[in-house]
Amino acid sequence: MTQIAPVSAPAAARAEVKTAGHVIVDSLIAHGVKRTYVVPGESFLDVLDGLHNSEVETVVCRHEGGAAYMAEADGKMNQLPGIAMVTRGPGAANAHVGLHTAWQDSTPMVLFVGLIPFEHRDREAFQEFDIKAWFDTGAKRVMVLDHPERASEIVAEAFFAAMSGRPGPVVVGLPEDVIRKEINATLHPPIPVAPGGMTVTDWKALQAALKEADKPLFVTGGNDWTQEGADTLTRWLEEHHLPAAAEWRCEGTISFDSPSYVGPIGYGRPKPTYDLLEETDLLVFVGTVPGDVITDGFVVRQDWEKKNFLVTIDPSMRGRSGPVSYQIVAKPDVFVRDLVLMDLPVKEEWKAWTSRMRQEQEKFAALPPAEPSSGQARMDTLMANLVPSLPEDAVITLGAGEHTNWAHRYFPTRRYASMLSARNGSMGYSVPSAIAASLAAPGRRVVTIAGDGEFLMNGQELATAAQYGATPLVIVMDNQEYGTIRTHQERHYPDRISGTQLKNPEFALMAQAFGGFGVKVERDSEVPAALEAALRAIDEDKTFALIHLVVEQRVKAY
């Protein structure tokens, strides 16, 4: 009697079995995630267990707002979404500020939120909340893992949603009991994202518009570029003597040193670029749209006779203000790939137009004297001494406030994503984003300029910097007030100061207490030595450094 060999079990049946929480971690690794920013909670312990000894670095933060900001900054610097993990209820509420930043700044980000057990739902359980009601209007998608076998699929869907179309934040809820269930550990592959591109009709329309224009202007923005795409566009603009401005708090796509770069456009814009939007006869927005900030509250460039070409992968053009002559549905890199093939003779009018605006930008960005004055410490003096020491790939991070204008004016942003900031005007972003930048690019000089009020919103994350070896230079500009709000107050309610004044701690001592270098500077003559000591501490002692700069009130960058 012939013996029949046993039939092999199907591949799926032989697959490894793991908990859904561990499969989520494996899926993050498969998507290329390097680190996640976490404030732990008992609601997602199985995911934390999966992170134990994994390839993903777990950065433990001190506040969910700081963790979300770090993930958002990570999403700005890289081609993948930044990842944050927080717990239910209060933890999710604290993380909302970073989610709003990612929404308005079009940053790919995935926020994982631990939830109450499935069986406790709708019973007012401890820290229960409705995740979809909370986040649906401020995220591209909100998903809940109610079926453990879909763990890897939901990670893939979350990444796709965060990166496709106009990038943005996605929220994934993880019920505590569901992520502990064992499932087949087969991973869902990454879902490809369509980059769009110029059609022949698009290409011809833009070519005709450029040939007709005497004063064209490109405006770059958004967080959907690569360095290669930014470099290619810069070379093309320079070859054609065409100018490019930067979206507010989004400088660096076109190098600060490029003869084509003509400055930033947005709140508090410098005079050289103030009238550009009305004067130009063709605007080409790449990676962004003319929104509220760029158009001064939906006021500038509203005449529908004006020519505006919008290059955005978002077919809905969400946030757009003013006329649209033509939309090209493409991510920046593929648009640039097609743009450089355009046969476009250079006009003499372009040379004169670009040269005029570049000269204005160079005058605006010219450093003030490095020699200290005899009076109180000044941001001008600090910037004049700092900028010449910066390497080509230096990074600046900013929160919100008038202190940011010193960076807009003087900091040499020479690479894509060399300025990380909160374009939704969110305070508290400076220190967390500097930590994320330092961890993501440990070989680069990372500088953050924080206002005194802004620093105290997330300054405790310096403990995170010390724990993980982040080495930013933190400049705290202490003018004892919420300066931007005071400026508005003086405009509308002159000489009636209310709710804007601050009494501050010794920031340098705080830095020392957290394990870094700290120095307080009150006199301008002390600035050069303090800066030298801070940079030496970063380079030799491999620690973060903080300069507490006590300045006069009402002194502005421009």
C-alpha positions as CSV (number, residue, x, y, z in Angstrom):
1,M,0.0,0.0,0.0
2,T,1.5,3.3,-1.1
3,Q,1.8,5.9,1.7
4,I,0.7,9.4,0.8
5,A,2.9,12.2,2.0
6,P,1.1,14.8,4.2
7,V,0.1,18.0,2.5
8,S,1.9,21.1,3.6
9,A,-0.1,23.6,5.6
10,P,-1.0,26.8,3.8
11,A,1.6,29.6,4.2
12,A,-0.9,31.7,6.1
13,A,-1.4,28.9,8.6
14,R,2.3,28.6,9.2
15,A,2.8,32.4,9.8
16,E,4.1,33.6,13.1
17,V,1.5,34.5,15.7
18,K,1.9,37.8,17.6
19,T,-0.3,40.2,19.5
20,A,-1.9,43.1,17.5
21,G,0.2,45.6,19.4
22,H,3.5,43.8,18.4
23,V,2.2,43.6,14.8
24,I,1.7,47.4,14.8
25,V,5.4,47.9,15.7
26,D,6.5,45.5,13.0
27,S,4.4,47.4,10.5
28,L,6.0,50.7,11.6
29,I,9.4,49.1,11.0
30,A,8.3,47.8,7.6
31,H,7.3,51.4,6.6
32,G,10.7,52.7,7.6
33,V,10.0,54.5,10.9
34,K,13.1,55.3,12.9
35,R,11.6,56.7,16.1
36,T,8.4,57.4,17.9
37,Y,7.7,60.1,20.4
38,V,5.8,58.7,23.4
39,V,4.1,59.6,26.7
40,P,3.3,56.2,28.0
41,G,-0.1,55.0,29.2
42,E,-1.5,51.7,30.5
43,S,-3.9,51.8,27.5
44,F,-1.2,50.8,25.0
45,L,1.2,48.8,27.0
46,D,1.3,46.0,24.4
47,V,2.6,48.4,21.8
48,L,5.2,49.6,24.2
49,D,6.2,46.0,24.8
50,G,6.5,45.6,21.1
51,L,8.9,48.6,21.0
52,H,11.1,46.9,23.6
53,N,14.4,46.1,21.8
54,S,12.9,46.9,18.4
55,E,14.6,48.9,15.6
56,V,12.3,51.9,16.4
57,E,13.8,54.3,19.0
58,T,11.3,55.1,21.7
59,V,11.7,58.8,22.7
60,V,9.9,59.2,26.0
61,C,8.6,62.8,26.3
62,R,7.5,64.8,29.3
63,H,4.1,66.1,27.9
64,E,1.9,64.9,25.2
65,G,2.0,68.4,23.5
66,G,5.8,68.1,23.3
67,A,5.6,64.6,21.9
68,A,3.1,65.7,19.3
69,Y,5.2,68.7,18.3
70,M,8.3,66.4,18.0
71,A,6.4,64.0,15.7
72,E,5.1,66.9,13.6
73,A,8.6,68.3,13.3
74,D,9.9,64.9,12.3
75,G,7.3,64.7,9.6
76,K,8.5,68.0,8.2
77,M,12.1,66.8,8.0
78,N,11.5,63.4,6.5
79,Q,9.5,61.8,3.7
80,L,7.5,59.7,6.2
81,P,4.9,60.7,8.8
82,G,6.1,61.6,12.2
83,I,4.8,59.2,14.9
84,A,3.5,60.0,18.3
85,M,1.9,57.7,20.9
86,V,-0.3,59.0,23.8
87,T,-2.9,57.6,26.1
88,R,-6.7,58.1,26.2
89,G,-8.6,61.1,27.6
90,P,-6.2,63.7,29.0
91,G,-3.3,62.4,27.0
92,A,-5.2,62.7,23.8
93,A,-6.4,66.2,24.7
94,N,-2.9,67.4,25.4
95,A,-1.7,66.0,22.0
96,H,-4.3,68.0,20.1
97,V,-2.1,71.1,19.7
98,G,0.4,69.1,17.7
99,L,-2.4,67.7,15.5
100,H,-3.7,71.1,14.7
101,T,-0.2,72.2,13.8
102,A,0.1,69.3,11.4
103,W,-3.3,70.0,9.9
104,Q,-2.6,73.7,9.1
105,D,1.0,73.1,8.1
106,S,0.1,70.1,5.9
107,T,2.6,67.8,7.7
108,P,2.3,64.0,7.5
109,M,1.8,62.6,11.0
110,V,0.2,59.6,12.7
111,L,-1.0,59.9,16.3
112,F,-1.7,56.6,18.0
113,V,-4.0,56.9,21.0
114,G,-4.6,54.2,23.5
115,L,-8.3,53.7,24.3
116,I,-10.4,52.0,27.0
117,P,-11.2,48.3,26.5
118,F,-13.7,47.6,23.8
119,E,-16.1,46.0,26.3
120,H,-16.1,49.1,28.4
121,R,-17.2,51.5,25.7
122,D,-20.2,53.8,26.2
123,R,-20.2,53.2,29.9
124,E,-18.4,56.4,31.0
125,A,-15.3,54.3,31.8
126,F,-12.2,55.9,33.3
127,Q,-10.7,58.4,30.7
128,E,-13.3,57.4,28.1
129,F,-13.9,59.9,25.2
130,D,-15.2,59.8,21.7
131,I,-12.1,59.8,19.5
132,K,-14.0,60.5,16.3
133,A,-16.0,63.4,17.8
134,W,-12.8,64.9,19.1
135,F,-10.6,64.6,16.1
136,D,-12.7,64.2,13.0
137,T,-12.6,67.9,12.0
138,G,-8.8,68.2,12.6
139,A,-7.4,65.1,11.1
140,K,-7.5,63.6,7.6
141,R,-8.8,60.3,9.0
142,V,-9.7,58.9,12.4
143,M,-9.6,55.1,12.6
144,V,-10.2,52.7,15.5
145,L,-8.7,49.2,15.6
146,D,-11.8,47.2,16.6
147,H,-10.7,44.0,14.8
148,P,-7.2,42.9,15.8
149,E,-6.5,41.1,12.6
150,R,-6.6,44.4,10.8
151,A,-3.7,45.9,12.8
152,S,-1.1,46.0,10.0
153,E,-3.7,47.0,7.4
154,I,-4.7,50.0,9.5
155,V,-1.1,51.1,9.9
156,A,-0.7,51.0,6.1
157,E,-3.9,52.9,5.6
158,A,-2.9,55.5,8.2
159,F,0.4,56.1,6.4
160,F,-1.3,56.3,3.0
161,A,-3.9,58.8,4.3
162,A,-1.2,61.0,6.0
163,M,1.0,61.1,2.8
164,S,-1.5,61.1,-0.1
165,G,-3.0,64.3,-1.5
166,R,-2.3,67.2,0.7
167,P,-0.3,65.7,3.6
168,G,-1.7,65.9,7.1
169,P,-2.4,64.2,10.4
170,V,-4.1,60.8,11.0
171,V,-5.4,59.5,14.3
172,V,-5.5,55.8,15.1
173,G,-7.3,54.6,18.2
174,L,-6.0,51.4,19.9
175,P,-8.4,49.8,22.4
176,E,-6.5,48.3,25.3
177,D,-7.9,44.8,25.1
178,V,-7.9,44.5,21.2
179,I,-4.2,45.2,20.9
180,R,-3.4,42.3,23.3
181,K,-5.2,39.7,21.1
182,E,-3.0,37.3,19.1
183,I,-3.2,37.3,15.4
184,N,-1.5,36.2,12.2
185,A,1.7,38.4,12.0
186,T,1.7,38.7,8.2
187,L,2.3,42.4,7.4
188,H,0.3,44.6,5.0
189,P,2.6,46.2,2.4
190,P,2.9,50.0,2.1
191,I,0.3,51.6,-0.2
192,P,1.9,53.6,-3.0
193,V,1.1,57.4,-3.1
194,A,0.3,59.0,-6.4
195,P,2.5,62.0,-7.1
196,G,0.4,63.5,-9.9
197,G,2.3,65.4,-12.6
198,M,2.0,67.9,-15.4
199,T,0.0,66.9,-18.4
200,V,0.9,68.3,-21.9
201,T,-1.9,70.8,-21.5
202,D,-0.6,71.9,-18.1
203,W,2.9,72.2,-19.5
204,K,1.8,74.3,-22.5
205,A,-0.4,76.6,-20.3
206,L,2.4,77.4,-17.9
207,Q,4.9,77.9,-20.7
208,A,2.6,80.4,-22.4
209,A,1.9,82.2,-19.2
210,L,5.6,82.5,-18.4
211,K,6.5,83.7,-21.9
212,E,3.8,86.4,-21.6
213,A,4.8,87.6,-18.1
214,D,7.3,90.4,-17.4
215,K,7.3,90.1,-13.7
216,P,6.6,86.4,-12.8
217,L,7.1,85.2,-9.2
218,F,7.3,81.7,-7.8
219,V,6.3,81.0,-4.2
220,T,7.5,77.8,-2.6
221,G,6.0,76.2,0.5
222,G,4.7,73.1,2.2
223,N,6.4,70.0,3.5
224,D,6.2,67.7,0.5
225,W,9.6,68.3,-1.1
226,T,12.9,66.5,-1.3
227,Q,16.3,68.1,-1.3
228,E,16.8,67.0,-4.9
229,G,13.6,68.7,-6.0
230,A,14.5,71.9,-4.2
231,D,18.0,71.9,-5.7
232,T,16.7,71.3,-9.2
233,L,14.2,74.1,-9.0
234,T,16.8,76.5,-7.6
235,R,19.1,75.8,-10.5
236,W,16.3,76.2,-13.0
237,L,15.2,79.5,-11.5
238,E,18.8,80.8,-11.5
239,E,19.3,79.8,-15.1
240,H,16.2,81.7,-16.1
241,H,16.7,84.7,-13.8
242,L,13.4,84.1,-12.1
243,P,12.6,85.1,-8.5
244,A,11.1,82.9,-5.8
245,A,9.7,84.0,-2.4
246,A,9.1,81.7,0.5
247,E,5.8,80.9,2.3
248,W,5.7,82.3,5.8
249,R,8.0,80.2,8.2
250,C,8.9,77.9,5.3
251,E,12.2,79.2,4.2
252,G,15.0,77.1,2.8
253,T,13.5,75.4,-0.3
254,I,15.3,78.0,-2.4
255,S,18.6,78.7,-0.7
256,F,19.0,81.9,1.3
257,D,22.1,82.6,-0.8
258,S,20.5,82.0,-4.2
259,P,20.3,85.1,-6.6
260,S,16.7,84.0,-7.2
261,Y,15.6,84.1,-3.5
262,V,13.8,87.3,-2.7
263,G,12.6,86.7,0.8
264,P,9.6,85.5,3.0
265,I,6.0,86.4,2.5
266,G,3.6,86.3,5.5
267,Y,2.7,88.1,8.7
268,G,5.2,90.9,9.5
269,R,6.6,90.5,6.1
270,P,9.6,92.8,5.3
271,K,8.8,95.8,3.1
272,P,10.7,94.5,0.1
273,T,8.2,91.7,-0.3
274,Y,5.2,93.4,1.0
275,D,3.9,94.6,-2.4
276,L,5.1,91.6,-4.4
277,L,1.8,89.8,-4.7
278,E,0.1,92.8,-6.3
279,E,3.0,93.9,-8.5
280,T,3.8,90.5,-10.1
281,D,1.9,89.7,-13.3
282,L,2.1,85.9,-12.8
283,L,2.2,84.0,-9.5
284,V,3.2,80.4,-9.5
285,F,2.6,78.7,-6.1
286,V,4.5,75.4,-5.7
287,G,3.6,73.1,-2.8
288,T,1.3,75.6,-1.2
289,V,-1.6,77.9,-1.9
290,P,-2.2,81.6,-1.3
291,G,-4.0,81.4,2.0
292,D,-5.0,83.7,4.9
293,V,-1.5,84.6,6.0
294,I,0.1,85.1,2.6
295,T,-2.8,87.4,1.5
296,D,-3.0,89.4,4.7
297,G,-6.3,88.0,5.8
298,F,-7.8,87.4,2.3
299,V,-7.1,91.0,1.2
300,V,-4.1,91.0,-1.1
301,R,-4.3,89.5,-4.6
302,Q,-8.1,89.1,-4.6
303,D,-8.7,90.6,-8.1
304,W,-9.8,87.7,-10.4
305,E,-8.1,89.5,-13.3
306,K,-4.7,88.5,-11.7
307,K,-2.9,85.4,-13.0
308,N,-2.3,82.7,-10.4
309,F,-1.0,79.2,-11.2
310,L,-1.4,76.8,-8.2
311,V,0.7,73.7,-8.2
312,T,-0.7,71.5,-5.5
313,I,-1.5,67.8,-5.2
314,D,-4.8,68.7,-3.4
315,P,-7.6,68.9,-6.0
316,S,-9.8,70.8,-3.5
317,M,-7.1,73.5,-3.0
318,R,-8.1,73.7,0.6
319,G,-7.2,77.0,2.2
320,R,-7.0,78.9,-1.1
321,S,-7.7,82.6,-1.3
322,G,-8.1,84.7,-4.4
323,P,-8.0,84.0,-8.2
324,V,-7.1,80.7,-9.8
325,S,-6.0,80.9,-13.4
326,Y,-4.9,77.3,-13.6
327,Q,-4.3,74.4,-11.2
328,I,-1.6,71.7,-11.8
329,V,-2.3,68.7,-9.7
330,A,1.2,67.5,-8.7
331,K,3.6,67.1,-5.9
332,P,6.5,69.6,-6.0
333,D,9.2,67.1,-7.1
334,V,7.3,65.7,-10.1
335,F,6.3,69.3,-11.1
336,V,9.9,70.3,-11.1
337,R,10.9,67.2,-13.0
338,D,8.6,68.3,-15.9
339,L,9.3,72.1,-15.5
340,V,13.0,71.8,-16.2
341,L,12.3,70.4,-19.7
342,M,10.6,73.6,-20.7
343,D,12.1,75.6,-23.5
344,L,11.9,79.1,-22.1
345,P,14.0,82.0,-23.5
346,V,15.1,84.4,-20.8
347,K,13.6,87.9,-20.9
348,E,15.6,91.0,-20.0
349,E,12.6,92.1,-18.0
350,W,13.0,89.0,-15.8
351,K,16.6,89.9,-15.1
352,A,15.8,93.4,-14.0
353,W,12.8,92.3,-11.9
354,T,14.7,89.5,-10.1
355,S,17.8,91.6,-9.6
356,R,15.8,94.5,-8.1
357,M,14.1,92.2,-5.6
358,R,17.2,90.3,-4.8
359,Q,19.0,93.5,-3.9
360,E,16.2,94.4,-1.6
361,Q,16.5,91.0,0.1
362,E,20.2,91.3,0.5
363,K,19.9,94.7,2.1
364,F,17.2,93.4,4.4
365,A,19.2,90.3,5.4
366,A,22.6,92.2,5.9
367,L,23.8,91.5,9.4
368,P,23.9,94.2,11.9
369,P,27.2,95.1,13.6
370,A,28.8,92.3,15.5
371,E,30.5,94.7,17.9
372,P,28.4,94.9,21.1
373,S,26.9,98.1,22.3
374,S,27.4,99.5,25.8
375,G,23.8,98.8,26.8
376,Q,21.4,95.9,27.4
377,A,21.7,92.7,25.5
378,R,20.4,92.7,22.0
379,M,19.2,90.0,19.6
380,D,20.8,91.9,16.8
381,T,24.2,91.4,18.4
382,L,23.6,87.7,19.0
383,M,22.6,87.1,15.4
384,A,25.5,89.0,14.1
385,N,27.9,86.8,16.0
386,L,26.0,83.5,15.5
387,V,25.3,83.6,11.7
388,P,29.0,83.6,10.6
389,S,29.7,80.5,12.6
390,L,26.9,78.5,11.1
391,P,27.6,75.5,8.8
392,E,25.9,75.2,5.4
393,D,23.3,72.8,6.7
394,A,22.3,74.6,9.9
395,V,18.6,74.2,11.0
396,I,16.5,76.8,12.8
397,T,13.3,75.9,14.7
398,L,10.7,78.4,15.9
399,G,7.5,78.6,17.7
400,A,5.4,81.7,17.5
401,G,6.0,85.3,18.5
402,E,7.9,88.4,17.4
403,H,11.2,86.8,18.4
404,T,10.9,84.6,15.3
405,N,11.5,87.6,13.0
406,W,15.2,87.7,13.8
407,A,15.4,84.3,12.2
408,H,13.3,85.3,9.2
409,R,15.6,88.2,8.6
410,Y,19.0,86.9,9.3
411,F,19.2,83.1,9.6
412,P,20.7,81.5,6.4
413,T,18.3,78.8,5.4
414,R,20.2,77.0,2.7
415,R,18.5,73.6,2.5
416,Y,14.9,72.2,2.3
417,A,13.5,71.8,5.8
418,S,16.2,74.0,7.4
419,M,13.4,76.1,9.0
420,L,11.0,74.1,11.1
421,S,8.2,76.2,12.5
422,A,4.5,76.3,13.5
423,R,2.7,78.1,10.7
424,N,-0.5,77.9,12.6
425,G,1.0,80.3,15.2
426,S,1.2,77.7,17.9
427,M,3.4,78.5,20.9
428,G,5.6,76.0,22.6
429,Y,6.9,74.4,19.4
430,S,10.5,75.7,19.6
431,V,12.1,73.3,22.1
432,P,10.3,70.1,21.0
433,S,11.0,70.7,17.3
434,A,14.7,71.5,18.0
435,I,15.0,68.2,19.9
436,A,13.3,66.3,17.0
437,A,15.6,68.0,14.5
438,S,18.7,67.2,16.5
439,L,17.7,63.5,16.9
440,A,16.8,63.2,13.2
441,A,20.0,64.9,12.0
442,P,22.6,64.6,14.8
443,G,25.5,66.0,12.6
444,R,23.7,69.3,11.9
445,R,23.8,72.5,14.0
446,V,20.3,73.0,15.3
447,V,19.3,76.4,16.7
448,T,16.0,77.4,18.2
449,I,14.9,80.9,19.1
450,A,12.2,80.9,21.8
451,G,10.3,83.7,23.4
452,D,10.2,83.7,27.2
453,G,6.4,83.0,27.3
454,E,6.7,80.4,24.6
455,F,9.7,78.6,26.2
456,L,7.7,77.9,29.4
457,M,5.0,76.1,27.5
458,N,7.3,73.1,26.7
459,G,10.7,74.0,28.1
460,Q,10.5,70.9,30.3
461,E,11.3,68.8,27.2
462,L,15.0,69.8,27.8
463,A,14.9,66.7,30.1
464,T,14.1,64.7,26.9
465,A,17.0,66.3,25.2
466,A,19.4,65.4,28.0
467,Q,18.0,61.8,28.1
468,Y,18.5,61.1,24.4
469,G,21.5,63.2,23.6
470,A,19.9,66.0,21.6
471,T,22.2,69.0,21.3
472,P,20.3,72.1,20.1
473,L,21.4,75.7,20.9
474,V,18.4,77.2,22.6
475,I,18.2,81.0,22.6
476,V,15.5,82.4,25.0
477,M,14.7,86.0,24.2
478,D,13.4,87.3,27.5
479,N,11.5,90.6,27.2
480,Q,9.1,89.8,30.0
481,E,6.0,89.9,27.9
482,Y,3.9,88.2,25.3
483,G,5.3,90.6,22.7
484,T,3.1,89.8,19.7
485,I,-0.1,90.2,21.7
486,R,1.3,93.4,23.2
487,T,1.9,94.8,19.7
488,H,-1.8,94.1,18.8
489,Q,-2.8,95.6,22.1
490,E,-0.9,98.8,21.5
491,R,-2.5,99.1,18.1
492,H,-6.1,98.7,19.3
493,Y,-5.9,99.7,22.9
494,P,-2.9,102.1,23.2
495,D,-1.3,102.6,26.6
496,R,-3.7,100.0,28.2
497,I,-1.4,97.1,29.0
498,S,-3.5,94.1,30.2
499,G,-2.7,90.4,30.4
500,T,0.6,90.5,28.5
501,Q,3.3,91.0,31.1
502,L,5.4,88.2,32.6
503,K,7.7,87.6,35.6
504,N,10.2,84.9,34.5
505,P,12.5,82.4,36.2
506,E,16.2,82.0,35.7
507,F,16.2,80.1,32.4
508,A,19.9,79.4,32.5
509,L,19.6,77.7,35.9
510,M,16.7,75.6,34.5
511,A,19.0,74.4,31.7
512,Q,21.6,73.5,34.2
513,A,19.1,71.6,36.3
514,F,18.0,69.6,33.3
515,G,21.7,68.6,32.7
516,G,22.7,71.0,30.0
517,F,24.7,74.2,29.6
518,G,23.1,77.5,30.6
519,V,24.2,81.1,30.7
520,K,22.4,84.3,31.4
521,V,23.3,87.4,29.4
522,E,22.0,90.9,30.4
523,R,24.7,93.2,28.9
524,D,25.4,93.3,25.2
525,S,29.1,93.1,25.9
526,E,28.6,89.6,27.3
527,V,27.0,88.2,24.1
528,P,30.1,87.0,22.1
529,A,31.7,85.2,25.0
530,A,28.4,83.6,26.0
531,L,27.7,82.4,22.5
532,E,31.2,81.0,22.2
533,A,30.9,79.1,25.5
534,A,27.5,77.7,24.5
535,L,28.7,76.4,21.1
536,R,31.8,74.9,22.8
537,A,29.6,73.0,25.3
538,I,27.6,71.6,22.4
539,D,30.6,70.5,20.4
540,E,32.9,69.3,23.2
541,D,30.6,68.2,25.9
542,K,27.8,66.9,23.5
543,T,25.0,68.6,25.5
544,F,22.3,71.1,24.7
545,A,23.1,74.7,25.5
546,L,20.8,77.6,26.5
547,I,21.4,81.3,26.3
548,H,19.1,83.4,28.5
549,L,19.1,86.7,26.7
550,V,17.5,89.5,28.7
551,V,16.5,92.2,26.3
552,E,14.5,95.5,26.3
553,Q,10.8,95.5,25.6
554,R,9.4,96.7,22.3
555,V,12.6,96.1,20.3
556,K,11.8,94.4,17.1
557,A,13.7,92.8,14.2
558,Y,12.0,95.0,11.7
